[in-house]
Amino acid sequence: MLVCALLMGYSDLIATNEILQRGMGELNPFMRFTQEWLGEWWLVAKLGLTYLMMWLLWRGKSERQMAYVVAFIATPVYNNLFILAGSN
């Protein structure tokens, strides 16, 4: 589950970066603020949140709850892929 969480965080980072390179913006207001405030360093904050989530998952007691969290982390990745597919 931890590897899946890391892969989802990395996939979200790559997909978000591709969306930004195509001239579209971030939909998440928290991440939009982070991008405006930190500039190019927003990537560090995004990866930091991914590692924080992995640490919390590692401390989790139930595999079912961990699976729910990983599925929740995957939601922005799927959304980004739909946005990228619609922009072509």
Secondary structure per residue as TSV (DSSP state, phi and psi in degrees):
chain	resnum	aa	ss	phi	psi
A	1	M	-	360.0	-36.5
A	2	L	H	-64.9	-39.4
A	3	V	H	-66.2	-39.8
A	4	C	H	-62.2	-41.2
A	5	A	H	-63.1	-42.2
A	6	L	H	-64.0	-44.1
A	7	L	H	-63.6	-38.6
A	8	M	H	-67.8	-40.4
A	9	G	H	-63.3	-42.9
A	10	Y	H	-67.5	-41.6
A	11	S	H	-63.2	-39.2
A	12	D	H	-63.9	-41.3
A	13	L	H	-61.8	-46.8
A	14	I	H	-65.8	-45.2
A	15	A	H	-66.3	-40.8
A	16	T	H	-63.3	-41.8
A	17	N	H	-62.3	-40.4
A	18	E	H	-64.6	-40.7
A	19	I	H	-62.1	-43.4
A	20	L	H	-65.8	-36.7
A	21	Q	H	-67.8	-25.9
A	22	R	T	-83.9	2.7
A	23	G	T	91.7	2.6
A	24	M	-	-89.0	169.8
A	25	G	-	-113.1	171.8
A	26	E	-	-79.2	133.4
A	27	L	-	-86.7	-29.0
A	28	N	-	-74.0	117.1
A	29	P	H	-61.8	-34.5
A	30	F	H	-64.8	-46.3
A	31	M	H	-71.0	-33.0
A	32	R	H	-61.8	-44.4
A	33	F	H	-61.8	-42.2
A	34	T	H	-62.5	-40.7
A	35	Q	H	-65.9	-40.5
A	36	E	H	-69.0	-38.6
A	37	W	H	-77.1	-41.7
A	38	L	H	-98.6	-11.6
A	39	G	G	65.8	-132.6
A	40	E	G	-65.9	-17.6
A	41	W	G	-80.0	2.7
A	42	W	H	-61.4	-24.8
A	43	L	H	-60.7	-37.3
A	44	V	H	-65.3	-42.7
A	45	A	H	-63.9	-40.4
A	46	K	H	-64.2	-45.8
A	47	L	H	-67.2	-35.0
A	48	G	H	-61.3	-41.0
A	49	L	H	-66.2	-35.9
A	50	T	H	-63.8	-45.1
A	51	Y	H	-66.8	-35.4
A	52	L	H	-62.4	-43.6
A	53	M	H	-63.8	-39.0
A	54	M	H	-64.8	-39.2
A	55	W	H	-64.1	-42.6
A	56	L	H	-64.6	-39.0
A	57	L	H	-64.9	-39.6
A	58	W	H	-60.4	-33.6
A	59	R	T	-83.9	-6.5
A	60	G	-	-65.4	156.2
A	61	K	S	-105.7	-20.8
A	62	S	-	-119.6	129.7
A	63	E	H	-66.1	-32.4
A	64	R	H	-63.9	-44.9
A	65	Q	H	-64.1	-38.0
A	66	M	H	-63.3	-39.8
A	67	A	H	-64.6	-38.6
A	68	Y	H	-63.1	-41.9
A	69	V	H	-65.9	-42.7
A	70	V	H	-63.3	-40.5
A	71	A	H	-62.9	-38.9
A	72	F	H	-65.0	-39.2
A	73	I	H	-66.4	-30.8
A	74	A	H	-73.4	-20.4
A	75	T	H	-57.6	-47.6
A	76	P	H	-63.9	-30.3
A	77	V	H	-65.0	-47.3
A	78	Y	H	-62.2	-40.8
A	79	N	H	-61.4	-44.7
A	80	N	H	-62.4	-39.4
A	81	L	H	-66.0	-37.3
A	82	F	H	-65.3	-40.9
A	83	I	H	-63.9	-44.6
A	84	L	H	-64.2	-39.0
A	85	A	H	-67.2	-35.8
A	86	G	H	-76.6	-16.4
A	87	S	T	-85.9	-9.0
A	88	N	-	-82.7	360.0
